[in-house]
Amino acid sequence: MFLSGLFLLPTLAALVGGGLLLFFSIRTMRRNSASLNQRVQVTAYVVKFSNFRTPYSVVFDYPLPDGSWARTQRMVARMDYSLEDMSVTNAIYIEPGFRFPVYVNVNNPHDVSVSLAAGGGLLPVLGMILGGVLLAMGALFASAALSFL
């Protein structure tokens, strides 16, 4: 009886933690993919760019639907930009004034993304993997606890 009580806490922690992590990871991925369908492409202009570290830091201005401009900063690993109708990919050095496409959420114009692939990212995928591992560990603990009964 003592051994089955010993497995109770890790079993509950793994099952509940893994289930919650899996649930919220899937929910985040669904929200991000739905958000990608509501984006429009606009041209942004670089204000400041720093390539001293990876990912790069870029400050840029982009137009809002009402005709005004917004300024924001994003971290980017790869940028597509153009200067005088020349397109370049994966820039090492970008100067102020360079143009590049950004994707703006039509429902929230201040929600801007440098890439359409930036919707979900690695974090929800890692959450799903870790949640699955925790659920498997919980199932193992539960089977071990049942074998001692």
Secondary structure, 3 states (H helix, E strand, C coil): CHHHHHHHHHHHHHHHHHHHHHHHHHHHHHHHHHHHCCEEEEEEEEEEEECCCCCEEEEEEEECCCCCEEEEEEEECCCEEEECCEEEECCCCCCCCCEEEEEEECCCCCCEECCHHHCCCHHHHHHHHHHHHHHHHHHHHHHHHHHCC
